[in-house]
Amino acid sequence: MIELFDIWWKWKWQIAIVCILAILTSIIVTLPVIMPPYYASKAEFYPANPSAIDRNTLFSTERENYVAYFGSTDDIDRIISLARSSGLASYIIEKYKLLDVYDIDTTKVKEWKYTVRKEFDDKYSSSKTDRNSIEINILDTDPNRASDMVKDIVTWLDARNMGMIQENKNKTLEELQEKIDAKTAEIEVLSDSATKLSGVKALLIKQRQEGLTEEINNLQKIHSQFEISASNKFSSIYMIENPSPADKKAKPVRWMIVLGTAVISFVALSILAVILELFKKEKTTHA
């Protein structure tokens, strides 16, 4: 240990000079002109449970029929998938002109679509928290733009998620209407036939018409309930934390870079000094 201290003391000025130069270099490199500061903006929310405005829930007569307000794992996974989709990335890249923001020249960069997407992905993240909420994070050199981007991402996710839910309801409405139309057409056919028949056959047709009429009434009732459910406008997310412009940069953390550079320089040069001194000692011994 004493021998190592002696080596360090012998090389103290060299080590000190290198460390000071490394610190000065790291300070210069982390200047805003060279390494621009990035500001973070975040949103956190829970997905809503689509069943909360489902037909069965809205028109249920059972008081004990409890429906959770927050969505399930499937709802979380669906929104996460949307958050990581190419559609969202393309929307944000185009709206905020990120090619210009990231200084990507399409005439010089052959794979500019890949480049701008990678640049965006490096500064954007979407994840599920341990509380089963969803976090959206953006880094940008402009704190206001970062906040606006997160707001637009959340709005886009809400709209697309609701669109998928509404699409399923609209398909159900179309199928119900097709059934109603088919049964109505069948009644008309039976009505034409009934005028030409009598006795038992006419009675059977009348019973069939009454059965179809009852089925149509039930289908129309269900159709009306689905219409009300589909027209019920609501947000598919519950916000916990709304994005806002940051007043403090997220990176680079200058003191950490400067300290890390100084420590690495000190350790590296100390090891080099020990190796050189041991090499000299070994050479002198064999001389």
C-alpha positions in Angstrom: 0.0 0.0 0.0 2.9 2.3 0.9 4.6 1.5 -2.4 1.4 2.4 -4.3 1.2 5.7 -2.5 4.8 6.4 -3.3 4.1 5.8 -7.0 1.0 8.1 -6.9 3.0 10.8 -5.1 5.8 10.5 -7.7 3.2 11.0 -10.5 1.1 13.5 -8.7 1.7 16.4 -11.0 1.1 14.4 -14.2 -2.1 13.0 -12.7 -3.2 16.4 -11.5 -2.5 18.0 -14.9 -4.4 15.3 -16.8 -7.4 15.4 -14.4 -7.6 19.2 -14.7 -7.4 19.0 -18.5 -10.1 16.3 -18.4 -12.3 18.4 -16.2 -11.9 21.5 -18.3 -12.7 19.5 -21.5 -15.8 18.0 -19.9 -17.0 21.5 -18.8 -16.5 22.8 -22.4 -18.1 19.8 -24.0 -21.2 20.1 -21.8 -21.8 23.8 -22.7 -25.3 24.3 -24.2 -23.7 25.4 -27.5 -22.1 22.0 -27.9 -24.4 19.7 -25.9 -27.9 21.3 -25.9 -30.0 20.7 -22.7 -33.0 18.4 -23.0 -36.2 18.9 -21.0 -38.5 16.1 -20.0 -42.3 16.1 -20.0 -44.4 13.3 -18.6 -48.1 12.2 -18.6 -49.5 9.4 -16.5 -53.0 7.9 -16.8 -55.1 4.8 -16.2 -57.1 3.3 -19.0 -60.9 3.4 -18.5 -63.0 0.2 -18.5 -65.0 0.1 -21.8 -67.6 -2.1 -20.0 -68.5 1.0 -17.9 -70.6 2.3 -20.8 -71.4 -1.1 -22.3 -75.1 -1.8 -23.1 -75.2 -4.6 -20.4 -73.9 -2.1 -17.8 -76.1 0.8 -18.8 -79.3 -1.1 -18.9 -78.6 -3.7 -16.2 -81.4 -4.0 -13.5 -79.2 -5.8 -11.1 -77.9 -3.5 -8.3 -75.1 -5.8 -7.4 -73.7 -5.7 -10.9 -70.5 -3.9 -10.1 -68.2 -2.7 -12.9 -64.7 -1.4 -12.3 -63.9 2.1 -13.5 -60.3 1.3 -14.5 -59.5 -1.0 -17.4 -58.0 -4.5 -17.3 -54.6 -5.8 -18.4 -56.0 -6.1 -21.9 -57.0 -2.4 -22.0 -53.5 -1.5 -20.8 -51.8 -3.7 -23.4 -54.0 -2.2 -26.2 -53.0 1.4 -25.3 -49.4 0.4 -25.0 -49.5 -1.2 -28.4 -51.0 2.0 -29.8 -48.4 4.1 -28.0 -45.6 2.1 -29.7 -47.2 2.1 -33.2 -45.8 3.5 -36.4 -49.0 5.5 -36.8 -48.4 7.5 -33.6 -44.7 8.1 -34.4 -45.5 9.3 -38.0 -48.2 11.6 -36.6 -45.9 13.3 -34.1 -42.9 13.5 -36.5 -45.1 15.1 -39.2 -47.0 17.5 -36.9 -43.9 18.8 -35.2 -41.6 18.8 -38.2 -39.1 16.7 -36.4 -36.9 16.4 -39.5 -36.1 20.1 -39.0 -36.0 19.8 -35.2 -33.5 17.0 -35.4 -31.6 18.7 -38.3 -32.0 15.8 -40.7 -31.4 16.7 -44.4 -33.4 14.4 -46.6 -31.2 15.3 -49.6 -28.1 14.1 -47.8 -29.4 11.3 -45.5 -30.5 8.3 -47.6 -32.4 6.5 -44.9 -33.9 9.6 -43.4 -37.2 7.9 -42.5 -35.3 5.4 -40.4 -33.1 8.1 -38.9 -35.8 10.4 -37.8 -37.8 7.5 -36.3 -34.8 6.3 -34.4 -34.1 9.8 -33.1 -37.7 10.1 -32.0 -37.7 6.6 -30.4 -34.5 7.6 -28.4 -36.3 10.5 -26.9 -39.8 8.9 -26.4 -41.0 6.2 -24.1 -44.2 4.6 -23.1 -44.4 2.1 -20.3 -46.7 0.3 -17.8 -45.9 1.2 -14.2 -45.9 -1.1 -11.2 -49.3 0.7 -10.3 -50.8 -0.5 -13.6 -50.9 3.0 -14.9 -49.4 4.1 -18.2 -46.5 6.7 -18.5 -45.7 8.7 -21.6 -42.3 10.5 -21.6 -40.7 12.9 -24.1 -37.3 14.6 -24.2 -36.8 17.7 -26.2 -34.6 20.8 -26.4 -37.7 23.0 -26.1 -39.7 22.4 -22.8 -42.9 23.8 -24.3 -42.7 21.6 -27.4 -42.0 18.6 -25.2 -45.1 19.3 -23.2 -47.2 19.8 -26.3 -46.0 16.6 -27.8 -47.0 14.6 -24.8 -50.4 16.3 -24.7 -51.0 15.4 -28.4 -49.8 11.8 -27.8 -52.3 11.3 -25.0 -55.1 12.9 -27.1 -54.2 10.7 -30.1 -54.2 7.5 -27.9 -57.5 8.4 -26.4 -59.1 9.0 -29.8 -57.6 5.8 -31.4 -58.6 3.7 -28.4 -62.1 5.0 -28.4 -62.3 4.5 -32.2 -61.5 0.8 -31.8 -64.2 0.4 -29.2 -66.7 2.4 -31.3 -65.9 0.4 -34.3 -66.9 -2.9 -32.5 -70.1 -1.3 -31.4 -70.9 -0.1 -34.9 -70.3 -3.6 -36.3 -72.8 -4.9 -33.7 -75.3 -2.3 -34.7 -75.0 -3.3 -38.4 -75.4 -6.9 -37.6 -78.5 -6.2 -35.5 -80.0 -4.1 -38.3 -79.4 -6.9 -40.8 -81.3 -9.3 -38.6 -84.2 -6.9 -38.2 -84.3 -6.3 -42.0 -84.2 -10.0 -42.7 -87.0 -10.8 -40.2 -89.1 -7.9 -41.5 -88.7 -9.2 -45.1 -89.7 -12.6 -43.9 -92.9 -11.2 -42.4 -93.8 -9.5 -45.7 -93.3 -12.8 -47.6 -95.5 -14.6 -45.1 -98.2 -11.9 -45.4 -98.3 -12.4 -49.1 -98.6 -16.2 -48.6 -101.3 -15.9 -45.9 -103.7 -14.2 -48.3 -103.7 -17.4 -50.5 -104.0 -19.9 -47.6 -106.7 -20.8 -45.1 -107.2 -23.2 -42.2 -104.3 -24.8 -40.4 -101.6 -23.4 -42.7 -102.9 -19.9 -42.4 -102.9 -20.3 -38.6 -99.3 -21.5 -38.6 -98.2 -18.6 -40.7 -100.0 -16.2 -38.3 -98.2 -17.8 -35.4 -94.9 -17.5 -37.2 -95.6 -13.8 -38.0 -96.3 -13.1 -34.3 -93.1 -14.9 -33.3 -91.1 -12.8 -35.8 -92.7 -9.6 -34.7 -91.8 -10.4 -31.1 -88.2 -11.1 -32.2 -88.0 -7.9 -34.1 -89.3 -5.9 -31.1 -86.6 -7.5 -28.9 -83.9 -6.8 -31.6 -85.0 -3.2 -31.9 -84.9 -2.8 -28.2 -81.3 -4.1 -28.1 -80.4 -2.0 -31.2 -81.7 1.1 -29.4 -79.6 0.3 -26.3 -76.5 -0.2 -28.4 -77.2 3.1 -30.1 -77.3 4.9 -26.8 -74.1 3.1 -25.7 -72.3 4.0 -28.9 -73.4 7.6 -28.7 -72.2 8.0 -25.1 -69.1 10.1 -25.6 -66.5 9.6 -22.8 -62.7 9.6 -22.5 -61.1 6.2 -22.5 -58.4 7.4 -20.0 -58.2 8.8 -16.5 -55.4 11.3 -16.2 -53.2 11.2 -13.1 -50.5 13.6 -14.1 -50.9 16.1 -17.0 -47.8 17.2 -18.9 -46.4 20.6 -18.3 -43.3 22.5 -19.5 -40.2 21.7 -17.3 -38.3 24.5 -15.8 -35.2 22.4 -15.2 -33.3 20.4 -17.8 -33.3 16.6 -17.5 -29.9 16.1 -19.2 -27.0 16.5 -19.6 -26.2 16.5 -15.8 -23.0 18.5 -16.0 -21.7 17.9 -12.5 -22.1 14.1 -13.0 -20.2 14.2 -16.3 -17.5 16.4 -14.8 -17.1 14.2 -11.7 -17.2 11.0 -13.7 -14.6 12.3 -16.1 -12.3 13.3 -13.2 -12.6 10.0 -11.5 -12.0 8.0 -14.7 -9.0 10.1 -15.6 -7.5 9.8 -12.1 -8.1 6.0 -11.9 -6.8 5.4 -15.5 -3.7 7.4 -15.1 -3.0 5.9 -11.6 -3.2 2.4 -13.1 -0.9 3.5 -16.0 1.6 5.0 -13.5 1.7 1.7 -11.5 2.2 -0.4 -14.6 5.0 1.9 -15.9 6.7 1.9 -12.5 6.4 -1.9 -12.1 7.8 -2.3 -15.7 10.8 0.0 -14.8 11.4 -1.9 -11.6 11.3 -5.3 -13.5 13.6 -3.9 -16.1 16.1 -2.6 -13.5 16.1 -6.0 -11.7 17.0 -7.9 -14.8 19.6 -5.3 -15.8 
